[in-house]
Amino acid sequence: MNPLVTAPTTPAGALRRYYNQATPWFVRLGGIQPTWTIHRAVWAEGAASLPQALNYTNRLVLHAVQHLIERDELRQVRLADLGCGVGGSLFFLARHLKLPYQALGLTISGVQARTAATQARRFGLHDQCAFLEADYLNLPLAGPLDVAFSIEALAHAPDPARYMQQVAQVLRPGARLLLCDDFRVERPLHSYEQRWLAAFQRGWHAPALASPPQLAALAEPYGLTLVSDRDLTPDLRLLRLPTPLAQLLVHGGGRLGFSHPLWQSFVEGGIALQECLRANVVTYRWLEFERQ
Ligand SMILES: C[S@@+](CC[C@H](N)C(=O)[O-])C[C@H]1O[C@@H](n2cnc3c(N)ncnc32)[C@H](O)[C@@H]1O
């Protein structure tokens, strides 16, 4: 068993069912429009509205891609979004890239892949942006890619080392892997912090949460070197629930008979995550790796 696995692993089939079930709700409730993203808003410099804050991490991807285009004098770019949701990050890049590109979005959920493909057709982007139901731990990709990225998707991986191995083999030398996700801190945790962390990992389906140094050590044997690490936690707007209410919702839901997967993820996992972020048990970060 992978030493990073500290919570029950959600089999890929169960995670697929979860996203297949949840995605129509995301779309129906309108929470993901107009950016078509399923990730957190980052209220850093330049983000004055919700769409801008939701696109903040997409903009970080764009800047990294533009940096590579200039540095390597690229005439076209090949990109993959590993854990693409319904395609929002690729749609954002498509609107801003000034040179030819080919992009592939992978998601474990067929519902997401089909939703993204439909949306790509509506936006007239279907020739450049393809979407596939696939597992990033068994990448069905022929490289070489210039950039691969995952926004809030790596945390779901039961085996981050395998993710690194799979990605490394489709990146060309000098290519970048960009990650935005939750990472655990390295300090020893109090028992109440461990309980919040366990509740977050269980509810959010984040079985093998690594710290940035742990992930860097897993990546290095595959020729991926960590070149940038930025903490975005201060730019999140965290939910502040009174601790007894948070405890009741997170630890009491099961006893009250709430066992729906969406309850477990959004209420139990989501609230526990907010507590972990507030207590500096987990940090939300932007990491860049370079393929040697
Ligand atoms: C929180 S959503 C983020 C979606 C998207 N990156 C965004 O920012 O809008 C997590 C994504 O990770 C994907 N994912 C999780 N495990 C995966 C796996 N093993 N292979 C491919 N995608 C996976 C899910 O299908 C989902 O699209």
The ligand as an ORCA input file, in Angstrom:
! r2SCAN-3c Opt
* xyz 0 1
  C     -13.069     19.133     -8.247
  S     -13.146     18.538     -9.899
  C     -12.118     19.731    -10.713
  C     -12.459     19.844    -12.171
  C     -11.635     20.811    -12.976
  N     -10.218     20.587    -12.831
  C     -11.969     22.235    -12.640
  O     -11.119     22.909    -12.058
  O     -13.059     22.681    -12.990
  C     -12.113     17.077     -9.827
  C     -11.892     16.420    -11.179
  O     -10.926     15.373    -11.034
  C     -11.325     14.321    -11.869
  N     -10.665     13.084    -11.471
  C     -10.575     12.539    -10.244
  N      -9.909     11.377    -10.303
  C      -9.571     11.174    -11.596
  C      -8.871     10.156    -12.297
  N      -8.404      9.084    -11.681
  N      -8.700     10.291    -13.634
  C      -9.189     11.359    -14.287
  N      -9.858     12.373    -13.678
  C     -10.050     12.272    -12.345
  C     -12.818     14.273    -11.720
  O     -13.389     13.526    -12.766
  C     -13.132     15.772    -11.774
  O     -13.245     16.160    -13.111
*
